[in-house]
């Protein structure tokens, strides 16, 4: 999870986005909240990736 957080922050910085309000604990809480729903939709494990979409860094859930 920490590796995902570091990659997310780095990608946001590369896109010129403000990272001063991004907290590790907030990311963990958000993913923990969304994960059961995403796994139920896909019926299997998912992994999160950092992607650039329309000039912004976002997290994307990818089924394994």
PLY file of the C-alpha trace (Angstrom):
ply
format ascii 1.0
element vertex 64
property float x
property float y
property float z
element edge 63
property int vertex1
property int vertex2
end_header
0.00 0.00 0.00
2.85 2.39 0.77
4.37 1.71 -2.64
1.04 2.55 -4.30
0.85 5.74 -2.26
4.37 6.80 -3.28
3.66 6.13 -6.96
0.36 8.03 -6.72
1.99 11.09 -5.14
4.86 11.03 -7.63
2.44 10.82 -10.58
0.40 13.73 -9.22
3.57 15.80 -8.86
4.59 14.96 -12.42
1.17 16.20 -13.60
1.63 19.43 -11.67
-1.09 18.64 -9.14
-1.02 19.81 -5.54
-0.04 16.96 -3.20
0.00 18.89 0.08
-3.40 17.52 1.16
-2.82 13.85 0.24
-2.43 11.62 3.29
-1.50 7.94 3.38
-4.22 7.20 5.94
-6.87 8.78 3.71
-5.81 6.65 0.75
-5.92 3.47 2.84
-9.37 4.37 4.20
-10.73 5.15 0.74
-9.42 1.94 -0.82
-10.59 -0.16 2.14
-14.06 1.32 1.76
-14.25 0.74 -2.01
-12.50 -2.62 -2.24
-15.40 -4.94 -1.22
-17.72 -3.36 -3.79
-15.12 -3.56 -6.57
-14.29 -7.18 -5.75
-18.00 -8.08 -5.76
-18.43 -6.49 -9.19
-15.52 -8.38 -10.70
-15.89 -11.57 -8.66
-12.16 -11.79 -8.01
-9.13 -10.03 -6.60
-8.23 -6.60 -7.91
-5.06 -4.58 -7.84
-4.80 -0.83 -7.97
-2.67 0.98 -10.53
-1.73 4.61 -10.92
-2.72 5.93 -14.35
-2.72 9.34 -16.00
-6.15 10.23 -17.33
-6.80 13.58 -19.00
-3.65 15.04 -17.47
-4.46 13.91 -13.92
-3.15 11.02 -11.84
-5.86 8.62 -10.70
-6.07 5.16 -9.20
-7.60 2.40 -11.28
-8.73 -1.00 -10.06
-7.66 -3.83 -12.35
-8.99 -7.39 -11.94
-6.30 -10.02 -11.52
0 1
1 2
2 3
3 4
4 5
5 6
6 7
7 8
8 9
9 10
10 11
11 12
12 13
13 14
14 15
15 16
16 17
17 18
18 19
19 20
20 21
21 22
22 23
23 24
24 25
25 26
26 27
27 28
28 29
29 30
30 31
31 32
32 33
33 34
34 35
35 36
36 37
37 38
38 39
39 40
40 41
41 42
42 43
43 44
44 45
45 46
46 47
47 48
48 49
49 50
50 51
51 52
52 53
53 54
54 55
55 56
56 57
57 58
58 59
59 60
60 61
61 62
62 63
